[in-house]
Amino acid sequence: MTGDQRHVAPPVRLRVLGRPTIEGVPEDHHVRPQSLEFLTYLVVRGGSAWQEDIFDDLMPEPSRRLAAQRLHTYTYNLRRTFALVGGERPYLRLKRHQYVLDRDAFDVDLWTFRDALAAAEMDAGAVYRAIAAYGGPLAAGTRYLWIERFRESARRAYVDAVVALAKELAGRSDDAGRVLNEALRHHPDDSELLDALARVRR
């Protein structure tokens, strides 16, 4: 069988908008919570991070030797998980003290969200794709010490996109209302979303 004929497994689906999740993990396989935090960190950082930054943000208290041992354990757990879900391929590599995810091996909601927002000025449908990709606050339900600024940045981008879309739908109040109500499901106390919904209902 040639390389062109060889079956290529679909990307592993990762969800970090909402509670962090690796989809399709067998029930009898344990994903360590620390491994999932490490994965979320890499995803939020665009797919790569330097080892020293990982130590500083995720494991500031242990010695560097102990932190390196723990990181090796988390990396092994993730590689094993990815292989069980999507087959054997180089999902996560260590290159000169930098951990790098193979972006082609993953389908990540946060990356879809960011890419769609980046394309929004050129593609009218991109805003809808961005909003659809947003499944909730970044790493919802977690208390990662490093997450808050990234969570707020994602929330801010999402709210801005929803409010802008609601303005474009001003003449279609039912559609604008649906978009805003869905956003309020994720962020029920957001003042900008509440104000925008009040304007729609006038």
N, C-alpha and C positions, 0 to 999 in steps of 0.2 A: 504493500500500500504506500503510495507516494505521500509527501507532506501535504499536497493540495487535497488529497482524498481523505486524509485523516480527520476524524470527527473533532470538532472544536466545541467544548462545553460552553453553554451560555454563561454570561457573567454571574458572579455571586452577588446577590442583592443585599445591600447594607442600608439600614434605615437609622438615621441619627436625628431626624426631625420628628420629635416624639421620643418615646423611649428607645434607646439604642438597641438594635436588633440585627442579627445575622439570620436571614431567612433560610429555611430549609435544613436547619441543624437537626440531626437525628435525636430522638428523645433520650436515648441512652448515652449521649455524648455531653459532657460538661464543659461549658465555656466559662472560664474563670472571669469573675467580675472585673478583676484588674486587667485582664487581657482585653475585655470589651472597652474599658476606659482608654487603654493604650491605643486600640484601633480607632476609637472616636477621636482621640487626639490627632492621630495621623490624618484622618479624614478632614477634620476641621482645618488642619494646616495645609490642605491641598494635596495630601498624599505622601508627604515626606517630612522628616524632622531629624535634626541632629541629635546624637546621643546625649550630649551635655544638656541640651534644652529639655529633653525628656526627663533626665534625672532631676533637673531643677524644678520642673513643673509638676511631675507626677510622683517623684520619690525624693523630696528634699532632705529627709531625715537620715536614711541609712547611709553608711559609708559607700563610696563609689564602687568598691568591690562587691558589696552585698547588693547594691542597686543593679549592677551589671548582671549578677546571677539571677535576680528576679526578672529582669527584662528578658533574659534568655528564656526563662520559663514561660513568660507570657507570649513571646514570639513563637516558641514551639507549639504552644496551645492553639494559637491562631492558625499556624500553617497546617496543623493537623485538622482543625475545623474546616478550613477552606478546602482541603483535599477531600474530606468527607462529603462536602456539599457540591463542589464543582469539579472534582477530579484533580489529577496531578498537573500543576503548572507553577511557575515562579510568582506566586502572589505577593510575597513580601521579601525584600532583599535588604541586606546590610552592605552598603558601599562606603568604605572609608569613613566609618563612624556615622553614617547617615542611613536611617531606615526609610525605605522607599516602597510604596505600594505600586503594583502594576495597574495603572488606571484602566487599561483595556480589560482587565480581569474582573472588574467590579461595575455594578450598577448602583450608584449612590444617590439618594434623594437630595442631599445637600449640594452635590456637584451639579445635578440637573437643575436645581433651583438657581444656583449661581450662574450657570451657563445661560439659562433662559433670561435672567435679568440682564446679563451682559449683551444679549442679542435683542433686547426689547426695542431699542431705537430703530433697528433695521427690520424687525419682524413683528408685525402686529399681533401675531398669535403667541409670541414668546411670553408675554405677561400672563396669559392664561396658563401656559405650561408651568411657569414659575409658581403661580398661586396653587395650581393643582399638586405640585411637588411638595408643598409645605404641609407636612403632616402634624405639626404642632411645634411647640418651643424646642429649641435645640437641646438634645439630651435631657428631655423632660423626665422628672422623677429622680434625677441624680443630683448629687451634691459635690461634683468634682470641683476641687478648689480653683482650678484654672479656667473653668468654663464660662464664667459670667460675662466677660467682655465679648466673647464670641456669640453667646446666646443673645445678648442685647443687639449685636450687629445684625444677626439674622432676623430678629424680631423687627428691628427698625426698617430693614430692607423690605420685609414682607408687608408691613403696615403701609409703607410708602407706595408700594405697588398696588395694594388693594384700594387705597384712597384715590390714587390716580385713575385706576380703572373705573371706580364708582363715578368719578367726575365725567369720564368719557361716556358712561351709560346714563347720564343725567336725564335724558329723555325717555329712558326705559326704566322707570322706578322699580318695577318688579325685579328686573335683572340685577340692578344695582343693589337692591335690598338683599337679594339672595347672596351676592358676593360678600356683602358686609356682615350679614348674619353668620355666614360660614367662618369668616375671620374672627368674629366675636366668640365663636365656639372655642377657638384656640386661645384668644386673649380677651376674656369677658370684661375686663376692667380698663381696657385701653381707651383713653379719652378721645383720641383722634378718630378711632373707629366709631365710637358712640356719637361723636359730633357729626360725622359724615352720615351715619344712619339717620340722625335727627333731621338733617338737611333733606335727605331723600324723602322722608315722610311728610314734609311740609306740603 
